[in-house]
Amino acid sequence: MIKKYDFLIIGSGVAGMSCALKLSRAHKGKIAVICKTKLEEANTNYAQGGIASVTNLLVDNFEKHIEDTMIAGDFISDRAAVEQVVRNAPEQIKELVRWGVNFDKKENGDFDLHREGGHSEFRILHHADDTGAEIQRGLMAALRADKDIDILEYHFAVEIITQHHLGQVVTRKTRGIECYGAYVLNPKTQKVDTYLSKVTLMCTGGCGAVYQTTTNPVIATGDGEAMVYRAKGTVQDMEFVQFHPTALYNPNETHPAYLITEAMRGYGGILKLPTGETFMEHYDKRLSLAPRDIVARAIDKEMKKHGLTHVCLDVTHKDAEETKHHFPNIYKKCLSIGIDITKEMIPVRPAAHYMCGGIKVDLNGESSIKRLYALGECSCTGLHGGNRLASNSLIEAVVYADAAAKHILEVVDGYTFNERIPEWDDSGTLTNEEKVLITQSIKEVGEIMSHYVGIVRSDLRLKRAWDRLDLLYEETETLFKRVHASKDICELRNMINVGYLITRMAIERKESRGLHFTTDYAVHAYDEKHI
């Protein structure tokens, strides 16, 4: 079946939804939002801490936020991207509020701002400790009320469509690659339909599910990065995987691991060993408020040195009622597993959290493939560099959604549907009866990435990961050619592709920098003490 949409948006997080609303406002054509599961199941929904924006002009300014971002990114960040996000943030916060998103305020009506690791000032807007869920709620309500937007839940994008599907040989040196839409799996018919579009937007979120323990939902399998890479688009900085230092340690819950927000350390939480001894003074003068890469490596080293499964975050010295007021969901979650955070320390450990790299885009959000834009976590704008500054991701998504929408509306009238695209051909393939192979391979990817491409790496570990992933790749591609396309086999392909990209780019970076820490190369100078 062939369907046509002027704007095809793959993904339903803050990036995809906000861009859909901005495009709809212009009434320039039909819009489809492809959701892998239900609309609310996106990484945005799991973001607790908040969204960063210069707000209190009495003490804060753009230059401070820019400098904090550059420092956290180990000066790999693209300064033009940093300035675009920081300077446009306040206006996009106003836009979110107009769409019905609520941020906590003080009694005098000012925003109740938090401070998080790496920030020099209080500039984090939040909604209790479920900011992402509140943003998702507000945008979903606006999206569902918009009659010009079709929401297609439980649909899965298999591949984007380029000249390759017209029989042209496309390589990484081919110039002028264009995107004409995507092949999308329909859950009811189990058939792959052809979606033609004038413009396609990749907003598929993160790839944390390639690791054994992650704060991401199970759907975060790096689909966007993998599809664009297979289509010969540019992907970069994939070695910079951010591990959140403080996921709740609960062996029964790893996908997703429950996040203990950075804001809890900004609130005064102190990292300690289970004995009650502090340790961050051995690693950074900012103590528990150091950037995430430093904190995650410090925790990893302390766990290995003492043979621990976790360390602890202590807020028992804070006022109990204030703690419950600021972090009601964390309090409730911990209480459900027998921990009263006002009286007991919280067991925490690092978990795969955020991809700083991704599909390379320009300041308009357009990728190296024409007519294809990438927004949100699947994109690499250059903002994050070697390490994401806390709460910069949500604001990046809405700022780039705005930039992309403006650029798309300037150029879309010059595009037409490519009517020559063939429908998906699955004739001669077998029904997939080998689910056990897929399940086991997914498990193997998680083990490979966690053991060999984690917080601390080495050339030997990376080489082993490369070899194991290569074997899985060959097996999976052979299986994919024999079976009907299914969500499971497509996710596995994407996970292997993303694991390969992370590993390859980690091998190519011959230094320890930002989130990429390898024992074979000297620690970068900004780590004050070697760990």
C-alpha positions as CSV (number, residue, x, y, z in Angstrom):
1,M,0.0,0.0,0.0
2,I,1.3,3.5,-0.9
3,K,0.5,6.5,1.3
4,K,1.4,10.1,0.8
5,Y,2.2,12.8,3.4
6,D,3.9,16.1,2.9
7,F,5.7,15.7,6.2
8,L,6.6,12.3,7.6
9,I,7.8,12.4,11.2
10,I,9.3,9.2,12.6
11,G,9.2,9.4,16.4
12,S,7.0,10.9,19.0
13,G,9.2,12.6,21.6
14,V,9.4,16.3,22.3
15,A,11.4,16.9,19.1
16,G,8.9,15.1,16.8
17,M,5.8,16.5,18.4
18,S,6.9,20.1,18.7
19,C,8.0,20.1,15.1
20,A,4.7,18.6,14.0
21,L,2.8,21.3,15.8
22,K,5.0,24.1,14.2
23,L,4.5,22.6,10.7
24,S,0.8,22.2,11.2
25,R,0.4,25.8,12.2
26,A,1.6,26.8,8.7
27,H,-1.1,24.6,7.0
28,K,1.3,23.5,4.3
29,G,0.2,19.9,3.9
30,K,-0.6,16.6,5.6
31,I,1.5,15.4,8.5
32,A,2.0,11.9,9.8
33,V,3.7,11.0,13.1
34,I,4.9,7.4,13.2
35,C,5.0,6.0,16.7
36,K,6.8,2.8,17.4
37,T,4.5,1.9,20.3
38,K,2.0,4.3,21.9
39,L,2.4,8.0,21.6
40,E,3.6,8.6,25.2
41,E,6.4,5.9,25.0
42,A,9.4,8.1,24.3
43,N,12.6,9.0,26.1
44,T,11.1,12.4,26.8
45,N,8.6,10.8,29.1
46,Y,11.4,9.4,31.3
47,A,13.3,12.7,31.7
48,Q,13.0,13.7,35.3
49,G,15.3,16.6,36.1
50,G,14.2,19.5,33.8
51,I,15.0,21.7,30.9
52,A,17.8,24.3,30.9
53,S,17.2,27.9,29.9
54,V,18.6,31.2,31.1
55,T,15.7,32.7,33.1
56,N,16.9,34.6,36.1
57,L,18.7,37.5,34.4
58,L,19.7,39.0,37.8
59,V,22.4,36.4,38.2
60,D,22.5,34.4,34.9
61,N,23.2,35.2,31.3
62,F,23.7,33.5,27.9
63,E,27.5,33.6,28.1
64,K,27.5,31.6,31.4
65,H,25.3,28.9,29.9
66,I,27.4,28.8,26.7
67,E,30.6,28.5,28.7
68,D,29.1,25.7,31.0
69,T,28.1,23.8,27.9
70,M,31.5,24.1,26.2
71,I,33.3,23.0,29.4
72,A,31.0,20.0,29.9
73,G,31.5,19.0,26.3
74,D,35.3,19.2,26.7
75,F,35.4,21.9,24.1
76,I,34.5,19.5,21.3
77,S,31.1,21.2,21.0
78,D,30.2,23.3,17.9
79,R,30.0,26.8,19.4
80,A,27.5,27.9,16.7
81,A,25.2,25.1,17.8
82,V,25.7,26.0,21.4
83,E,24.9,29.6,20.8
84,Q,21.8,28.7,18.8
85,V,20.3,26.6,21.5
86,V,21.2,28.8,24.5
87,R,20.1,32.1,22.9
88,N,16.8,30.7,21.5
89,A,15.9,28.7,24.7
90,P,13.8,31.4,26.5
91,E,11.5,31.8,23.5
92,Q,11.0,28.1,23.2
93,I,10.2,27.8,26.9
94,K,7.4,30.4,26.3
95,E,6.2,28.2,23.4
96,L,6.0,25.1,25.6
97,V,4.0,27.1,28.2
98,R,1.6,28.3,25.4
99,W,1.1,24.6,24.4
100,G,0.0,23.9,28.0
101,V,3.2,22.6,29.7
102,N,3.4,23.5,33.3
103,F,6.6,24.3,35.1
104,D,6.8,24.7,38.9
105,K,6.8,28.3,40.2
106,K,7.5,30.0,43.5
107,E,4.8,31.8,45.5
108,N,5.8,35.1,43.8
109,G,5.1,33.6,40.3
110,D,8.8,33.2,39.3
111,F,9.9,29.8,38.0
112,D,11.3,27.6,40.7
113,L,14.8,27.0,39.2
114,H,17.0,24.0,40.1
115,R,20.8,23.7,39.6
116,E,22.4,20.5,38.3
117,G,25.9,19.2,37.8
118,G,28.1,21.3,35.5
119,H,25.8,24.4,35.7
120,S,27.2,27.5,37.3
121,E,23.8,29.0,38.1
122,F,20.2,27.9,38.9
123,R,18.6,27.7,35.5
124,I,16.7,24.3,35.3
125,L,13.0,24.7,34.9
126,H,11.1,21.6,36.1
127,H,7.8,20.0,37.0
128,A,8.4,18.3,40.4
129,D,10.7,15.3,39.4
130,D,8.8,14.3,36.2
131,T,9.5,17.2,33.9
132,G,9.7,15.0,30.8
133,A,6.4,13.4,31.5
134,E,4.8,16.9,31.9
135,I,6.2,18.1,28.6
136,Q,5.1,14.9,26.9
137,R,1.6,15.3,28.4
138,G,1.3,18.9,27.2
139,L,2.5,18.2,23.7
140,M,0.4,15.1,23.3
141,A,-2.8,17.0,24.3
142,A,-1.9,19.6,21.6
143,L,-1.1,17.0,19.0
144,R,-4.3,15.0,19.5
145,A,-6.3,18.2,19.2
146,D,-4.8,19.0,15.9
147,K,-6.9,17.6,13.0
148,D,-4.1,18.1,10.5
149,I,-1.9,15.5,12.1
150,D,-2.3,11.8,11.7
151,I,-0.9,9.8,14.7
152,L,0.0,6.3,13.7
153,E,0.7,4.3,16.8
154,Y,2.5,0.9,16.8
155,H,3.9,1.5,13.3
156,F,7.6,0.7,12.7
157,A,9.8,2.4,10.2
158,V,12.0,-0.3,8.5
159,E,14.1,1.8,6.1
160,I,14.1,5.3,4.7
161,I,13.7,5.5,0.9
162,T,16.5,6.9,-1.3
163,Q,17.7,6.6,-4.9
164,H,19.0,3.1,-3.8
165,H,15.5,1.8,-4.1
166,L,15.3,3.0,-7.7
167,G,18.2,0.8,-8.6
168,Q,20.9,3.4,-8.3
169,V,24.2,2.4,-6.7
170,V,24.5,4.7,-3.6
171,T,27.8,4.8,-1.7
172,R,29.2,7.1,1.0
173,K,30.8,9.2,-1.8
174,T,27.5,9.6,-3.7
175,R,26.5,13.2,-3.8
176,G,22.9,14.4,-3.8
177,I,21.4,11.5,-1.9
178,E,17.7,12.3,-1.3
179,C,15.0,10.9,1.0
180,Y,11.6,10.2,-0.5
181,G,9.9,8.7,2.5
182,A,10.1,5.4,4.4
183,Y,9.0,1.8,4.4
184,V,6.7,1.3,7.4
185,L,5.5,-1.9,9.0
186,N,1.8,-2.0,9.7
187,P,1.1,-3.9,12.9
188,K,-2.4,-5.0,11.8
189,T,-1.6,-6.4,8.4
190,Q,2.1,-7.2,9.2
191,K,2.8,-5.8,5.8
192,V,5.4,-3.1,5.0
193,D,3.7,-0.1,3.4
194,T,5.3,2.7,1.3
195,Y,5.1,6.1,2.8
196,L,6.0,8.8,0.3
197,S,6.8,12.3,1.6
198,K,8.2,15.6,0.5
199,V,10.1,15.9,3.8
200,T,11.0,13.2,6.3
201,L,12.0,14.0,9.9
202,M,13.9,11.4,12.0
203,C,13.0,11.9,15.6
204,T,13.5,8.3,16.9
205,G,15.3,9.1,20.2
206,G,18.2,7.3,21.8
207,C,19.9,3.9,21.7
208,G,20.4,3.1,25.4
209,A,18.8,-0.3,24.9
210,V,21.9,-1.6,23.3
211,Y,23.3,-1.8,26.8
212,Q,22.3,-4.3,29.5
213,T,21.3,-1.6,32.0
214,T,19.8,1.7,30.8
215,T,17.5,4.5,31.9
216,N,15.9,4.3,28.4
217,P,12.8,2.4,27.6
218,V,13.2,-0.9,25.7
219,I,12.2,0.8,22.4
220,A,15.4,2.9,22.4
221,T,17.3,0.8,19.9
222,G,18.9,3.5,17.8
223,D,16.6,3.0,14.8
224,G,17.1,6.4,13.4
225,E,20.9,6.3,13.5
226,A,20.9,2.8,12.0
227,M,18.5,3.6,9.1
228,V,20.4,6.8,8.1
229,Y,23.8,5.0,8.3
230,R,22.5,2.2,6.1
231,A,21.2,4.9,3.7
232,K,24.8,6.2,3.5
233,G,24.1,9.3,5.6
234,T,26.7,10.9,7.9
235,V,26.7,9.7,11.5
236,Q,29.3,11.0,14.0
237,D,30.5,11.2,17.6
238,M,28.8,7.9,18.5
239,E,31.7,7.0,20.9
240,F,30.3,9.6,23.3
241,V,27.7,7.5,25.3
242,Q,26.6,9.2,28.5
243,F,26.1,7.0,31.5
244,H,23.9,8.6,34.0
245,P,25.8,8.3,37.4
246,T,22.8,7.7,39.5
247,A,20.3,5.1,38.4
248,L,18.4,3.3,41.2
249,Y,20.2,0.0,41.9
250,N,17.5,-2.6,41.6
251,P,18.6,-5.9,40.0
252,N,15.0,-6.7,39.0
253,E,14.7,-3.5,36.9
254,T,17.2,-2.8,34.2
255,H,15.2,-1.8,31.1
256,P,14.5,0.9,32.1
257,A,16.5,1.4,35.3
258,Y,14.8,4.0,37.4
259,L,16.5,7.3,37.1
260,I,17.5,9.3,40.2
261,T,17.6,12.8,38.8
262,E,20.7,15.0,38.7
263,A,18.5,17.6,40.4
264,M,18.7,15.6,43.6
265,R,22.5,16.3,43.8
266,G,21.8,19.9,42.9
267,Y,19.4,19.9,45.9
268,G,22.2,18.7,48.2
269,G,22.4,15.0,47.8
270,I,25.9,13.6,48.6
271,L,27.5,10.5,47.0
272,K,28.8,8.1,49.5
273,L,30.0,4.5,49.9
274,P,27.6,2.2,51.6
275,T,29.7,2.7,54.7
276,G,28.8,6.4,54.7
277,E,32.2,7.5,53.5
278,T,32.3,10.3,50.9
279,F,34.6,9.8,47.9
280,M,34.1,12.5,45.2
281,E,36.7,14.7,46.9
282,H,39.3,12.3,45.4
283,Y,38.1,13.1,41.9
284,D,36.9,16.6,41.4
285,K,36.7,19.9,43.3
286,R,33.0,20.1,42.3
287,L,32.3,17.0,44.3
288,S,28.9,15.4,43.6
289,L,28.1,18.3,41.2
290,A,30.9,17.5,38.8
291,P,29.8,16.7,35.2
292,R,28.4,13.3,34.5
293,D,31.4,11.7,32.9
294,I,33.6,12.4,35.8
295,V,31.0,11.3,38.4
296,A,30.1,8.1,36.5
297,R,33.8,7.1,36.2
298,A,34.4,7.9,39.8
299,I,31.5,5.6,40.9
300,D,32.7,2.9,38.5
301,K,36.2,3.0,40.0
302,E,34.9,2.9,43.6
303,M,32.6,0.0,42.8
304,K,35.5,-2.0,41.3
305,K,38.0,-1.0,44.0
306,H,35.7,-2.1,46.8
307,G,33.9,-4.9,45.1
308,L,30.5,-3.2,45.3
309,T,27.3,-3.5,43.2
310,H,26.4,0.1,43.9
311,V,27.2,3.3,45.9
312,C,24.7,5.5,47.6
313,L,23.2,9.0,47.3
314,D,22.4,10.5,50.7
315,V,19.7,13.2,51.2
316,T,18.8,12.2,54.8
317,H,20.4,15.4,56.1
318,K,17.8,17.5,54.2
319,D,14.3,18.4,55.5
320,A,12.1,15.3,55.0
321,E,9.0,17.2,54.0
322,E,11.0,19.4,51.5
323,T,12.5,16.3,50.0
324,K,9.1,14.7,49.5
325,H,7.8,17.9,48.0
326,H,10.6,18.3,45.5
327,F,10.9,14.6,44.6
328,P,7.5,13.0,45.1
329,N,7.9,10.3,42.5
330,I,11.4,9.3,43.5
331,Y,10.2,9.1,47.1
332,K,7.3,6.9,46.1
333,K,9.4,4.7,43.9
334,C,12.0,4.1,46.5
335,L,9.4,3.4,49.2
336,S,7.9,0.7,46.9
337,I,11.2,-1.3,47.2
338,G,11.5,-0.6,51.0
339,I,13.7,2.5,51.0
340,D,12.6,5.7,52.8
341,I,14.9,8.3,51.2
342,T,14.3,10.7,54.1
343,K,15.9,8.2,56.5
344,E,18.0,5.9,54.3
345,M,20.6,6.3,51.6
346,I,19.5,5.5,48.0
347,P,21.5,2.7,46.3
348,V,22.7,4.0,42.9
349,R,25.0,3.0,40.1
350,P,25.7,4.2,36.5
351,A,23.4,3.2,33.6
352,A,23.5,4.0,29.9
353,H,21.5,7.1,29.5
354,Y,22.1,9.4,26.5
355,M,23.8,9.4,23.1
356,C,25.7,12.7,22.4
357,G,26.4,11.7,18.8
358,G,24.1,10.6,16.1
359,I,22.9,11.7,12.7
360,K,25.0,14.7,11.7
361,V,22.9,17.8,11.0
362,D,23.4,21.5,10.2
363,L,22.0,24.5,12.1
364,N,18.6,23.8,10.3
365,G,18.5,20.2,11.5
366,E,19.0,18.9,8.0
367,S,21.2,15.8,7.5
368,S,23.7,15.0,4.8
369,I,20.7,13.4,2.9
370,K,18.6,16.0,1.3
371,R,14.9,16.3,2.4
372,L,15.8,14.4,5.6
373,Y,16.0,16.1,8.9
374,A,17.0,14.7,12.3
375,L,15.9,16.1,15.6
376,G,16.4,15.2,19.3
377,E,18.6,12.5,20.7
378,C,19.1,10.7,17.4
379,S,20.7,13.8,15.9
380,C,24.2,15.2,16.3
381,T,23.9,19.0,16.3
382,G,27.3,19.6,17.8
383,L,25.8,21.0,21.0
384,H,27.0,18.2,23.4
385,G,30.5,17.6,22.1
386,G,32.2,15.0,24.3
387,N,29.6,15.1,27.1
388,R,26.1,16.4,27.5
389,L,25.5,19.1,30.1
390,A,22.5,18.1,32.3
391,S,19.1,19.2,31.0
392,N,20.4,20.6,27.7
393,S,18.8,17.8,25.7
394,L,15.1,18.8,26.0
395,I,15.8,22.4,25.1
396,E,18.0,21.3,22.2
397,A,15.1,19.3,20.8
398,V,12.6,22.2,20.8
399,V,15.1,24.8,19.5
400,Y,16.1,22.6,16.6
401,A,12.5,21.6,15.9
402,D,11.8,25.3,15.5
403,A,14.8,25.8,13.3
404,A,13.9,22.8,11.2
405,A,10.3,23.8,10.8
406,K,11.2,27.3,9.6
407,H,13.7,25.9,7.1
408,I,11.3,23.2,5.8
409,L,8.6,25.7,5.2
410,E,11.0,27.8,3.1
411,V,11.9,24.9,0.8
412,V,9.0,22.4,0.8
413,D,7.2,24.0,-2.2
414,G,10.2,23.0,-4.3
415,Y,9.7,19.3,-3.5
416,T,7.3,16.8,-5.1
417,F,6.5,13.1,-4.3
418,N,8.7,10.6,-6.1
419,E,6.0,8.4,-7.7
420,R,8.6,5.9,-9.1
421,I,9.3,4.3,-5.7
422,P,8.6,0.5,-5.8
423,E,6.6,-1.1,-3.0
424,W,8.4,-3.3,-0.5
425,D,9.1,-6.7,-1.9
426,D,9.0,-9.6,0.5
427,S,8.0,-12.3,-1.9
428,G,9.7,-15.7,-1.4
429,T,10.6,-14.9,2.3
430,L,9.7,-17.3,5.1
431,T,7.5,-16.6,8.1
432,N,9.8,-15.9,11.0
433,E,9.7,-18.9,13.3
434,E,13.2,-18.3,14.8
435,K,12.4,-15.8,17.5
436,V,14.7,-17.5,19.9
437,L,17.6,-16.6,17.7
438,I,16.6,-12.9,17.8
439,T,16.0,-12.9,21.5
440,Q,19.4,-14.4,22.2
441,S,21.2,-12.1,19.8
442,I,19.6,-9.1,21.5
443,K,20.9,-10.3,24.8
444,E,24.4,-10.8,23.4
445,V,24.5,-7.3,22.0
446,G,23.7,-6.0,25.5
447,E,26.4,-8.1,27.1
448,I,29.0,-7.1,24.5
449,M,28.4,-3.4,24.8
450,S,28.3,-3.4,28.6
451,H,31.4,-5.5,29.1
452,Y,33.6,-4.1,26.4
453,V,32.3,-0.6,25.3
454,G,31.1,0.8,28.6
455,I,32.3,3.5,30.9
456,V,36.0,2.4,30.8
457,R,37.3,1.0,27.6
458,S,40.6,-0.4,26.1
459,D,41.8,-1.3,22.7
460,L,41.6,-5.0,23.6
461,R,38.1,-4.7,24.8
462,L,37.0,-2.7,21.8
463,K,38.6,-5.2,19.4
464,R,36.7,-8.1,21.1
465,A,33.4,-6.1,20.8
466,W,34.1,-5.5,17.1
467,D,34.7,-9.2,16.4
468,R,31.6,-10.3,18.3
469,L,29.4,-7.7,16.7
470,D,30.7,-8.6,13.2
471,L,29.7,-12.2,13.7
472,L,26.2,-11.2,14.9
473,Y,25.9,-8.8,12.0
474,E,26.5,-11.6,9.4
475,E,24.1,-14.0,11.2
476,T,21.4,-11.4,11.5
477,E,21.6,-10.1,7.9
478,T,21.3,-13.7,6.6
479,L,18.2,-14.2,8.8
480,F,16.7,-10.9,7.7
481,K,16.9,-11.9,4.1
482,R,15.0,-15.2,4.8
483,V,12.1,-13.9,6.9
484,H,9.3,-11.4,6.7
485,A,10.2,-8.1,8.2
486,S,9.1,-7.9,11.8
487,K,9.7,-5.3,14.6
488,D,12.0,-7.7,16.5
489,I,14.4,-8.5,13.6
490,C,14.5,-4.9,12.5
491,E,15.3,-3.7,16.0
492,L,18.1,-6.3,16.3
493,R,19.6,-5.1,13.0
494,N,19.5,-1.5,14.3
495,M,21.1,-2.4,17.6
496,I,23.9,-4.3,15.9
497,N,24.5,-1.3,13.5
498,V,24.5,1.1,16.5
499,G,26.8,-1.1,18.5
500,Y,29.2,-1.2,15.5
501,L,29.2,2.6,15.2
502,I,29.9,3.2,18.8
503,T,32.7,0.6,18.8
504,R,34.2,1.8,15.5
505,M,34.3,5.4,16.5
506,A,35.7,4.5,20.0
507,I,38.5,2.6,18.3
508,E,39.2,5.6,16.0
509,R,39.5,8.2,18.8
510,K,43.0,7.7,20.1
511,E,42.6,9.7,23.3
512,S,40.6,9.8,26.5
513,R,38.2,12.7,26.1
514,G,34.7,13.5,27.4
515,L,32.7,10.4,27.8
516,H,35.2,8.3,25.9
517,F,37.7,7.0,28.5
518,T,40.2,4.4,27.5
519,T,43.0,2.9,29.6
520,D,45.4,2.9,26.5
521,Y,45.6,6.7,26.2
522,A,46.5,9.4,28.7
523,V,43.6,11.0,30.6
524,H,42.6,14.4,29.2
525,A,43.9,17.4,31.2
526,Y,40.6,18.7,32.4
527,D,40.2,15.6,34.7
528,E,42.0,17.0,37.7
529,K,42.9,13.6,39.0
530,H,43.5,10.4,37.1
531,I,40.9,7.7,37.7
